[in-house]
Structures are given as C-alpha cells and as structure tokens.
C-alpha cells in the first residue's frame, strides 16, 4: 500500500536539511561510545560497560514515605537521656512544630561478626545478613518534602523531569532478556506519591522506562494487564504485528525517525514477547513450599520472590515500594506503624538476600534499601507519638554487587538529626552505584536539547570507602 505524498512543508524541510542531517548522523555515530550502540537495532540489547563493574543488576527496596533512621539502623542512646526534654546545643530546622527528644521505642542490639547495631524491627535481616550489608548512616538530601525528594532519589533532580536511575541503567547496560522489560517497578495497591514519574525515562527513549506492576495481585493476568490474548493465537498475532510494524516503519521514515514512534514500535514488540515469558516469571507457585515459607505469605514476600525470579531471567533493574502513597510517613503512632512495616519487610529481606547468596547471585546483584529521607529525633506536635520529615541526616544500606559488607559509613550527630561525619549526598550515592555497575558517572551521558545530560547532573563523587 502506498502512502500519500508528503506535504510541501515536509518536502522543503527535507530538501533543505537532508545533506546536513546525513553529515550530523555520521558525526554523532563517530562520537557515540561503543557500549551505547545496541546490537541488532534493539534498544534493550545487552551491552558491556566501559569499566569493570561487579554489579550486573540492581534491586531498589524503596521505603517510600521516609523510614526513621533512629528507629532502624542508627541507634542514639542520648535520646533516652533527653526523652521529653529539649535537645541541648542543637538547632532543629523542621517543617512542623516539634517538642522534645523522642527516644526510640525499639530495642537495638549488635549482630554478626561486624557487631553492627540494628533495631529489633529488622532482627531477622540483621541476624542473617548484616555482615553482607554496607550501612550508610550519613546520607543527606536537599529538601524535607516528599515529591522533590523522591525525584532526587530516583532521577537525580528534585525539580526538572529527568530520567530515572533504572532508565539510565537500562540505557547503559541493556537487558539480558528481550521477552521481559529491562526495568520493572512494583508497588502493591496502587502507585507511590508522584506515580510513574518515579520510573520515567524522560528524554531517554521510551524503551528504557520502567514497567509498573501492582504486586498485590496473585493472579498473573491481574499483575500484568492484558498479558494473555483470548482471541488470537501467538502466530496470528505475529503476522498482524509484522504488518503493523511495516506500516509503522514507513510512517516513521516519513517523519525523520521520530524517537517517540520508535518507542511505540518497541512497546508493541515487547508486549507481544511478554506473553511467552511473563506469566512463567511471575508464577511463584513453581517455587518449592520451603522457599515460599522462607519468604512468607505476605505481599512483600511475594514481590521479593518474584524479583528473584526476574533477576534469574535477566531483568536488569527491579524497584520495590512499600505500598501506595507514603506508608513510612508516620507523623504519629510511629511505634505501631513502623513495627507493622518492619515485620512486613524483615523476613522477606532476610530470605531474599540469603537466597541470592546461596544461588551465587548476590555478588553480582546490587541491593539498596532506604527512603527519600529520614525523620526527626524529636516528637511532632500535637500527638507526640511520631516524627517529622528530616533530609539533613538519614540511613540507607547496600548489599552485594561490590559494596563493602559488614561496614558502617559515616555518622549523624549524637541525636541523629544531621549527618556530620563522611557525609554522602544522593548525588554521591548515584555516582558510587554507577561505578559499581562499570560506569564513570561523568561519562554516562545522553545529548538532549543541545546539552549532555547525566544522572548526577554536575555533582557527585564516588565514595571509595563503600567499595569492597
């Protein structure tokens, strides 16, 4: 079928810029790094990083809402001494009105050969895996607000639409399985605050954007909407898709190979291929009863078990949220709410890290835990049972993928409000994670609107002490 002739405007545009476009394409091809050129014209084809990196894949356990560092991985005995009293020699800058010191309602104890202190909330994780964990107690961000802090943690910028960390990883490394998305984001019961902006590809090609999965469902047909086609056989769909592909390619060539059209074509192809493998990958009933019991019957355990199956099948980046909204944002009743959330995550994390280690996957899988910021060491008014947002100091931890196990990096002040020793900004964390994946964060760039963009913008440095 012949398409109608191009418009006069299109003809003049192509006639006037055609030779220049050819020259520009040649120049850009010469400037493109070798790892950025996908094989077989497939955006998610696997690529080798330019530097040696121990990590081959990433799992981000996102405690959205902001888990309290002084109740999880950063014990502060001084809070017990000053409980209910003003904190001496400390200027607190908080969003809301707060009162005196608020001691942690959770007990801490030392675990493993490293003797790292961890709250009872994560006793199973600490008992099984603390010597594999790199605990960063000196994290800090920019502002105490959820939206910009989630964007900063996920995309490296709290104001402008930038590609997410997972999209950068897929752009740099591709995927080892062309029948599944290279980047999957799971959130049970809905979306986290700011929704799909957390796993957006922004100006990177759409093939690198995260694919959302509502992990509260146990039926794979609800986990991945429209995963099965009840009307067409795969071979019939293939013939139909081949025809659509030819028409779309002609349409794309007439429009100077618009990248948005290429993204749409790739999404059609991926949707077709997912029908052959996604159902099996998400089906945890194929796991032994013993394995399922280790992970637990809750939704967090199911999504972590699915994550291990996805990693085994070549998915490059998996991000797991605690639930819709911001579950860890406990401005009151922090003891009950944090305890509930801790119980939901503790056993599954311990099982997941142990499972990865036993299968020989932990050394090449970088696991990251944490929220967008932490919480204050003082009680928030009026209830005096919760904590306000705190971006000045909070805790995250890494495991596997070349991170130094059994190590505590940095410290907050004696009350846990602000990072004071070996401070690590979110940009520094991103630079370090990319280094573990085999990239120089200053060289992993994408040219857009006349500028070379990168995940860390013009900031960040690799924190060498975090490396094994």
N, C-alpha and C positions, 0 to 999 in steps of 0.2 A: 504494500500500500504506500503510495507516495504522499508525503506531507505537502501542504500548500506552500507556495513560495514564501520566502522570508520577506519581512516588511522592508520598506525603503530605508527606514532608520537603521535596522539591523545590517542591511547591505552596506550603507555608508560607514557604519561603525567598523565592520569587519574589513572593509577595503582600506580604511584609514589607519587601522591599528594592527592589521593582520601580521605584517612583517615584524613590527615591534614586539608583538606578542610571542612570535616564534623565537626571536632573539632572547626575550625575557625568560621564556621557558627553558631555553638552553642554559642561560646563566644560573637560574635557580637550581637546575639539576646539578650543575657543577658545584654549587655551594652546599647542597644538601648532604648531611653526614651519611655515611654508608648504612648505619643502623636504622636510619629513618626511612629507607626505601623498602616498602613491603614487597615480598615475593608474590608472583602471580597476580599482581594488581589487587590484592586483598588487603584492606586496611589493617585487619587483625592478624595477619600472618606473623608467626613468631620471629623475633629479631634478637640479635645478640647485643648486649650493652657495650659501650665503648671501653669500659673499665671492668676489671674483675670484681664481681659482686657475689656475696654469699647468698643473699636473698633472691629467690626466683618468683615469689608470690607474696601477697600481703593480706592479712586479716585485721580489720579495724573494729574493735569492740567499743562502740560509742555509748558512753553513759550520758545520754542527752538530758540536759537539764542542769548538769553540774554536780557531780558527786563530791561530798565533803572529804577533803584530804585529811583533816584531823580526826575523822571517824573511820578511815580506811587504811591508809598506808603511811601516815605521817603523825606518829604519836607525839603528844605535847603534854607532859606531866605538869607543866606550870599552870595549865588551865584548871587543874584540880585545886591548886593552892589559891587561885584567884576566882574561883567559881562564884558568880553573882556579884563580883566586885569590878570596878573599873580597872582596865589594864594599865599598869604604870609605864611611863616613858614610851608610849606607842600612839601615834596619831592615826586614828582609823578614818578612812575615807570610804563610806558606804552609800549605797543608793537610798536606803530606807533608814529610819530611826532604829538604833540598836541600843542594847543595855550593856550589862557587864559580861565578864567572861562566861563561857558556856562549856563546861567540861564534857568530854565525850562520854556518852552512855555505854560505850562499847569497850571491852577489855582488850588490851594488846599483849602479845607475848612474842618471844623470839622463835624463829623457825629455821630449820636446816643447818647445814654447816656454816653458812654465812651469818647466821644469827640475826637476820633482818626482822624487825618488829612489824607485825601486821595485826590488824583488828580481827576480832572473832568473826566479823562479817564474812571474811574470806579465809577462814581457817583451813578449809579443805584445799583450796588453791595453794595456800602457803605451805601446808604440810607436804603436798606432793611436788610442788614446782618452784618454790622460792629460789632455789639455787640456779634455776634457769632464767630468772627474771632480773631485769635491769630497772630498778626503781628510780625514777627521776622526781625528786622532791622539790625542785627549784624551777618549775615551769611558770611562765607568766605570759599574759596576753595583753590586749590593748584597751578593751573597754568591758564594763560589767553588764553588758546586755546580750541576750541570747542570740538574736539574729546575726549581728556582725561577728560575734564570737564563733558561732557555728560556721559561718562563711570563711572566717580566718583559718579555723582548724581544718576545714575541708578543702578550701580553694585558695588559701594563701592571701586573701584580701577580704576585709570586712565591709567594703563599700561598693566595689565595682564587680560586675559579672565576670568571673574568671573561671577557667576550667578547674574541676575538682582534682584532688590528688590521684584518685583512682583513674581518672581520664588521662592524666599525664603518664601514669604507669603503663596504661594500655597503649598510649601513643608511642612510648619509648620501647616497650617490650613486646607488644602484640599479645596474642593469646595462643596457648598450646592446644586449644580445642575450637575448631571452626564451627562446631554444632551447638555451642553454648555461648552466651555473652561473655566477653572478657572481664566485665565488671558488673557485679551483682550487689544490690543494696536490699537488705531485709529489714523490715520494721513491722512487728506484729500489731494488727488492729488499726492500721492507718498510716499516716505519714508523720515524721518528726516536724518540729516547727521549721518553717520556710520550705518544707516539702522537697520536691525534686531538684530545687536549686542546690541542695547539698551534694548531688552526684551529677551535676550538669557538665557538659563538655564545652559550653560557651562557644568560643570561636574555633575550637578544635573540631574536626569533622565529627558529625553526629554518631558515627560508628563507635566512638570511644566513650560515649555517655553511659552511665550506669543504668541497669535494668532493675526496676523495682519489683520486689516480691513481698506479698503480705504473708508473712511466715506464721500467722496464727492458724492457718488452714492446714489440715492434714491430707485433704484430697488434692492431688496434683492438678486437677482440672480447675481448682479454685486458686491454687498457689500461682499458677501461670495461666492467665485468662486466655481462652480460645486456643489452648495448646493442642487440642485434638479437633480434627475436622470430621464431622459425622457424615458429610455429604460427598466428599471427594476422596478417592484413593491417592496415595502419595504420588504414584506415577502420573495420574491425571493432573494433579496439582503442578507437577514438574513441567508438563507440557504447557499448561496455562501460564506458569511463571516464566518460562522461556520466551513465550510470545510477548508477555508484558515487558520482559527485560529488553527485548529487541526494540519495542516501541519507545521505552524509556530512554534507551541509549541514543536513539535518533533524536528524541526530544532534547536530551542533554547536550548533544553535539551542536544543535542549533542555538544553544544558549551558553556557549563558551565554557562548557563543562562545569556548570554551576555546582559547587560542592554540596549544596543542600539537596540537589537532585541525586547526587552520588550517595549521600547518606540515606535517602529514601530507598534507592535501589538496594543498598546493602541491608537495610532493615527488612525488606521483603525476603531476601535470600536467607538471612539469619532466622527469621520466623519460620520459614519452611524447614530449615535444617534442625531447628529445635524440636520439631515434632518427633524426630527419630531418637533423640537422646535425653531431652529434659525430663521426661516422665520417669525414666530409669534413674537419673541422677538424684532426683528429689525423693525417691521412694525409699524411705528408711526402713520399711518393713523387710527389706532384703538383708538388713544387718542382724547379727545374732541377738538373741534375747539378752545375753550377758552385756553386750555392747550397749544396747538400748537402756538397760538398767543403770549402767555406769553414767550415762548422760542424763538420765532422769526423764520423767514423763511430761515435764512442763514444756511450754513453748520455746523457752530459751535453750533447753537441752536439744529439742528437735532441730532448731535452726543451726545450732553448732554442729550437730551430727550431719545435717545436710551440707554444711560448709566443708566439713572434712571430705565428703563425697565429691563435692565440686572441685576442691583442690586436687584430689586424685585424678580428676578428669581434665585438668589443665586450665581451669578458670584462674585468671591472674590476680584478681582483686575482689575480696568479699568484705562488705561492710555490714555490721550488725548493730541495730539500735535497740534500746531497751523497750521501746513502745512508742505509740503515737504521742505527739506533744512533747513534753519535757518531764518524764517521770521522776528524775532525780532532783527536781527543783522544789525542794522541801523547805518552804519558808516557815512552816510549823510542823509539829508532830514528826520531827526528823528521826527520832528513835524508831517509831513504828514503821515509817515509810522506808527509811534506809535499810532497816533489818529485813523487811519483806523483799526489797530489791536485791539485797546481798544474798539472801537464801535462793532467789531465783537464778542468780548468776554463779554462785560459788561452786557447787558441784559440777555443773556443766563445763565451766572453765577448766577445773582440775582434770575432768575426763578428757576434754579436748586437747589440752597440752600434753597429757600423758599418752593419749592415742597417737598424736603426731610424732612424739618421741619414739614410741615403740615401732612405728611404721617407717622410721627414718626420714620423716618429712619436716621435723622441727628445725633442723639445721638450715634448711633452705626456705623456710616459711617465716616471715616476719610478722609477729603478732603484737598489736598495740592496743592498750586499754586506757580509757580516760574519757573525760567530758570536755566541754568547751571552756570551762573554767572551774574554779573550786568554790568554797564557801567560807564565810567569815568565822573566826574563832569566838565571836560574841553572839549573844542571843538577839533575835529580831523581835521588836515590839509589834503588837501588844502581847502575843501569846507566850513569848519567851521559851518556846519549845523548838524553834527552827533557826536556820541561818540564812543570811542574805548572800547575794552573789559576791564573788571575790576573784578578780582576774590578776591580782598582784602576786599571788603565790598559790600553786596547786600541784597535784601529783599525777603523773602518768607512768605507766611501765611498759617495757618492751620485753619480748621473749623470742628466742630463736633468730634465724636469719642473720647471724653475725653480731648480734647485740651481746654485751658482756653480762653473763649470768652471775647471780649472787652478789650484785653490786648496787650500792646506793649512791646516787649522784646528787650533789648539792644539798641545800637545806633552806628552810624558811626560818624566820626569827623564832624566838623561844615560844611564841604563842601560835605560830602557824599562819600569820597573816600575809607576809610578803616574802618573796624569795630574796635571800641575802648572800648565799654562797653558790658559786658556779651556776649563775642564772642561765636558764635556757628559754629563749623566746620560741614561739611557734615556728617562726622562720628558720631558726637553728634546728629545730626538730625535723622539719621538712628537708633541709639540706642534708642532715645526717641520714635520714631514711633513704633518700635518693642515692647517697653514697653507698649504702649497704646493698642497693639494687644494681650498682655498677654505673652510676651517672654522676658527673660533675654538675651540681645544681645550676651553675652559671652557664653551662653549655647545652643543657636540655631546654631548647627554646623553640618557639613557633612564631613565624613572622605573620603579623596581622596589622592591618591599617598602617603599614609603614614602620612598624616597630617590632623588635624581637622581644617577645614576652616569655617569662618563665614562672614556675610555681612560686619561687621566693622573691619575685619582683627584683628589687635592687638590694635585698637584705640577706641575712643568714650566713652562718658559717658551720662547718662540720664540727660536731663535738666529739673529738677523738677519744675522750675518756669513756664514751658509751660503746666503743667498738671492742669486740673480743680480741 
